[in-house]
Amino acid sequence: MKKIAVLFFFFVLFCVSAVVAKEFRVGVLYWSMNIPGQVAMRNGLENELSRINSSAAATGEATVILDARVAGDGNMGIENQINQMNDLIEAAVDLLIVQPTDNAALSGPLRKANSAGIPVIAYDQYISGGTLTAYRTSDNYQAGYLDGEYIASRFAKEKEIQIILVEYPHVSSTVERVNGFLDALNKSEQKYRIVKTYQAIEPVSGKKAGEDILRDFSKKGSVDVVFTVNDGGGLAVVDVLASAGRSEILVATIDGDPLSIENIRAGRLTVIDSAQYCGPLGAETMRAAYSVLRGEKPPYHALVPVFPITTETLERYHGWAGPVAEDFIKPWKSSSPEWQGSLKVVHQ
């Protein structure tokens, strides 16, 4: 009888342990639902979670529930995200996935999560300070570089291109895009001059940047190229310039918003958009998170490729949700002629 009681005790203990192990709680901090590319990243992440949970439930493995928060745009969004991250740390979630609104602002909460033993995976943007468990983003330097080499291919070497930058220096991804763009121009030995910079990353600031450009450069021919670091603000810039009849300006941008693709197709200012694979980026982030939850060690830093959409490559791009295109030879002069669609592991 005593033996049966002992066996029953261990059976109950096993069942309780199994129930506890059947569910992880993951806090996820999204930046904005006003930037379509970021919405697509969220969809990719949550669709991958549904796939993981379906597979896990079928095999008796642990599933995941998300506690999701959205920060919002601007300075208020930064403050919101700091509070949201602190709240989820206090709630003792098993893991945090963060799309940072600002590289530096979350350093305090990240160190707090480190002290609490909560793994943190950042995607889209990096967090400065503290220790991340993993980091996933698009190849933002590649995005800028593709834009820069394509723009260089559109002008004679002796021509000094008059360039406006519409940037956003508060997050790593947009800084890397500008760096890639300028490095490509320099490597091509293309003459250029940056005549002015503006800041925009969403429609309101994009519209203002466009209006400021028209005011500051009212004479046709005073600007050759506008480089915008994303479609969130860049589309509004294009709308303002196009409405004013400034069709002589070439626009290079990044993200792959369907409206920007239509601008390329219609010959409406935009000539290249280095498109993110937003859905695959979100999915890759969720796969890394589940791997960590299971006690595995995924690569620390990996980059999802971006795709250069131009009139010559339009039909090869399948949209934000993917799938990632097959490798191909670029139809313009490039120091690296073959575009490759594989995940790039930067650091294990």
C-alpha positions, 0 to 999 in steps of 0.5 A: 500500500505504501508503494502504491502511495509513493507511485501515486505521489510521483504520478501527481508530481509528474502531472503538475510539472507537465501542466506547468511546462505546457505554457510560456508567457512572453511579453512582446513590445511593439513600436507602432501600428501606424507604420505598415511595415511594422504591422506586417512584422507583427503579423509575421511574428504572430502567424509563426506563433500560431504555427509553433503552438499548433505543432507544440499542442500536437506533440505535447510540448510547451505552448506560448501565450503573448502579452502584447503592448503597443508603444505608439509614435513620437516621444510619448511612444518612447515613454510608454515603452519604458513603462510597458517594459518595466510592467512586464518585468514586474509581471515576471514573464518568461521572455521579452520580445522588444521592437524598440522605439529608441536605442538608448531609452530602454537600456535601464529596463534591459538591465533590469530584465538582466538582473531578473533573469528574463531573456530579452530578444530585440528585433528591428532595432537594437537596445544600447546598454544591458545584454540582449539574448538575441537580436534580429533585424533586416539587413539595414546597411544592405538596404541603404547600400542597394539604394546608393549603388542604384542611384550611382548607376543612374548618373554620369560619374562627372555629375555632382548629385545634389542629395537631400537626406530624410533621416531619423537618427534615433534608432539603429536601423535608420542610421545603418541605412544612411551609412550604407547609402553613403558608403555605396556612393563613395565606393562607386566614386560618384560625386555628390553633395548633401544639400540638406537633411530633414527628419521623418519616419511616419506620415505627419513628419513626412508631409512636413519634410516634403513641404520644407523641401519645396520651400527650401528648394523651390527651383526645379533642378536644385535637387537631384535625389531625395533619400528617405530612410523608410516608407513610413515618412517617405511616401508622404514626401513623395506625395508632396513633391509629386503634387508640386510637379517635381518629377525631375527628382529621383527618390530612393527609399526603404521598406517595400510598402505596396504604395511605394511599389506602385509609385515605381511601377507608375514612374512617380519619382521613386526609382528604388525601394529596398524592401524588407521581408517584414513577415519573415523578420517577425517569424524569425524573431518568434522562432528564436524566442521559442528556441530560447524558451526551450533552453536552446541557443540560437544565433545571437545576431542574424539579418534578414535580407532586403530586396531592391525593387526597381522597374527591372526587378519588380516581378521578383518581389513577392511582398512583405509576407514573402517568400524570400526571392531566389538569388539573381544577378543585379541588372545594374553595375554593382561591386557585388553583382549577385543578390542573395536571399539567405539569412546572414548570421553576423554573430553566433 
